[in-house]
Amino acid sequence: MKNPPEISVIVPVYKVEAVLSKCIDSILNQSFDDFELLLIDDGSPDKSGLICDQYAACNDKIRVFHKKHGGVSSSRNLGLREAVGNYIIFIDSDDWVDSDFFLTLSHYMKDYDIIFFGLNRVSVEGKVLDSYLPESNSSDNTSLSDIVYSLFDIGLLGYMCSMAVKREVITKNNIEFREDISIHEDSIFCYSCLGHVEKAVVLNYLPYMYVIYTDQRETLSHCTPGNYHDIAKERIHIMAQMLKSIDMPEDKANIIHDTLKYWTYMRCMDWAFVQSDPVSAIEICFVNLQDLENFKVQKSLKSLVFKLAIILKSPYLMLLGKKLAKKANSFKSLF
């Protein structure tokens, strides 16, 4: 009987016919060949599914699954059910990876439950916009809590495409992606995995090209779901459980909790600012988030005005803070 591959690569596919080949080619051109590629066609109305089939017909590493459209989480869950590799890697169908990606990770796979690495955020044309590059570290030298904190501190924790996970961690603990939400499902999955790992390694390596299409701030404010506050609260709760399981020191845990609460408020207010009646929308946010008010902020004018508006439950002060922040950013652009 054939041994299972070292790596299962799961790629959800939906309406990406123009860029899918670049993604698949970067995977097939790896210098390490002990892997399988699972292409999950999520009911694509374009030629994406056909492209998957064409590649599979020419390469026995590829398995294609066609399903009714259900979203990226349902596609990833199908991939997890079908995967047989020892480690799981998730790659988005419009991204691409370095040719030595799998080879580099393979040196660490027998010794660690989870492997973290960095990523470049790039434009569609491939121009690097910014990078998330972690410092090299491992649970052989430091605590898992220190590793998690360092990843959170640079904004990398929660990116599914910046980690490889031992499949046994996922299957033994029945971890899967939430299919009833369309935001933060990545980070919730990541936190759930971290609650069950013992050994982790972080690589000072940027193998992944993560495509950014538009100004993320503007996009996020318009695509935030109406029940975002409930999803964000659950994310904070799962993070708290994970931090407890890895014995995160109280001072660092508090910083993480404060940061998540701050981000939640900021995201909800961004949503409120673009509503037809922002004052009423901000007041709704105050009600929905009242149990997240006890967080500290940095000593900046923007943050202090923001927190004061929350304490006073003042939508007008919140709008003033937004104007001040916008004006400050416009001044920065002059220098």
C-alpha positions, -999 to +999 in steps of 0.1 A: +000+000+000+013+034-010+025+056+019+005+088+024+022+120+011+039+143+036+018+172+026-018+178+016-024+211-001-060+224+000-070+250-025-106+263-025-116+274-060-143+299-070-145+322-099-107+326-104-102+314-140-079+343-148-054+336-120-059+299-111-031+286-134-005+308-117-015+294-083-015+257-095+017+261-114+035+275-084+024+244-064+033+219-091+067+235-096+078+227-061+113+213-055+098+189-030+074+165-046+059+144-018+026+161-017-010+159-030-030+188-043-067+190-035-086+214-057-121+221-044-143+237-070-170+255-050-196+255-078-177+281-099-199+296-127-168+303-148-142+280-163-124+274-130-137+239-125-127+230-161-092+243-155-090+221-124-100+190-144-075+198-171-047+199-146-058+167-129-059+149-162-021+156-166-009+152-131-017+123-107-008+144-076-041+164-082-075+154-070-105+176-079-138+178-061-168+197-075-194+208-051-224+231-048-214+266-039-212+269-001-183+292+006-146+289+014-151+272+048-172+244+033-146+239+006-118+237+032-138+213+053-143+190+023-106+192+017-098+182+053-122+152+051-105+140+019-068+148+027-045+120+036-012+138+040+007+141+073+005+179+072-020+204+059-012+235+040-039+260+028-033+281-003-059+305-017-065+301-054-055+336-064-022+335-045+011+318-053+041+304-034+079+301-037+093+270-055+112+258-024+083+264+000+074+227+007+111+217+008+119+243+034+089+232+056+097+195+052+129+199+073+107+207+103+077+185+098+087+154+118+095+174+149+067+200+152+029+200+153+026+234+136+050+255+115+046+292+110+062+313+083+058+348+069+040+362+039+042+391+014+011+410+007+012+418-030-007+436-057-024+417-085+007+426-106+030+411-080+044+442-064+051+437-027+030+461-007+041+450+028+054+419+045+048+399+077+082+384+085+085+367+119+117+360+138+129+325+139+119+306+170+107+273+183+092+256+213+126+240+219+140+273+229+110+292+243+075+287+255+045+283+231+030+313+248+060+335+237+057+322+202+020+330+200+025+364+215+052+373+190+030+362+161+001+382+174+023+412+179+033+415+142-003+408+130+005+373+116-015+351+139-047+339+123-036+339+087-044+303+075-019+307+047+010+314+071+010+280+088+012+242+082-005+220+107-001+183+114-033+167+102-035+145+133-040+177+154-070+186+133-086+151+131-081+140+167-097+171+180-125+174+154-114+209+144-131+223+113-140+257+098-172+274+108-195+274+078-221+297+093-198+327+093-179+345+065-154+364+086-127+354+112-132+318+104-095+316+096-084+330+130-109+309+149-096+277+132-060+288+139-067+294+176-085+261+179-055+243+165-031+261+188-051+249+218-040+214+210-004+216+199+027+209+220+056+218+196+058+247+173+084+264+151+085+298+134+105+303+103+121+336+092+109+330+057+086+347+032+074+319+008+037+331+003+024+358-020-010+370-006-028+391-032-045+423-021-070+437-046-084+469-031-079+493-002-086+469+026-099+495+050-126+507+026-135+471+016-138+459+053-162+487+062-186+478+035-185+440+039-189+438+077-219+416+084-247+429+107-239+403+133-202+410+133-203+419+170-214+383+179-187+367+157-160+390+171-171+381+207-168+344+199-134+350+184-123+367+216-138+339+237-119+312+217-087+332+219-092+334+257-096+296+259-064+291+237-044+315+258-054+297+290-044+263+275-009+275+266-004+293+299-001+328+285+012+352+312-016+374+325+000+407+314+005+395+278-030+379+277-045+412+288-027+430+260-041+406+235-076+408+249-074+446+249-062+447+213-089+423+201-116+444+218-102+476+203-101+460+168-137+449+173-149+483+182-129+499+153-144+474+128-179+480+140-175+517+139-161+516+104-193+498+095-214+524+112-196+553+095-207+542+060-244+536+070-271+561+058-277+571+094-243+568+111-254+583+144-281+556+149-256+529+136-230+540+162-256+539+190-265+504+180-228+495+182-226+509+217-254+486+228-240+455+210-205+460+224-212+472+259-197+441+275-164+447+257-158+483+270-132+475+296-101+477+274-070+499+275-058+520+246-025+535+236-019+571+246-025+587+213-051+614+205-070+592+182-072+563+207-081+585+236-109+603+218-121+569+206-122+555+241-138+586+256-166+584+230-173+548+241-173+558+278-197+587+272-217+567+246-214+597+223-219+591+186-210+627+178-177+625+196-170+592+177-176+610+144-154+639+155-126+614+163-130+599+128-126+634+113-095+641+134-079+608+124-087+614+087-072+649+090-041+636+107-035+610+080-039+637+053-012+658+070+011+628+071+008+624+034+023+658+029+056+648+043 
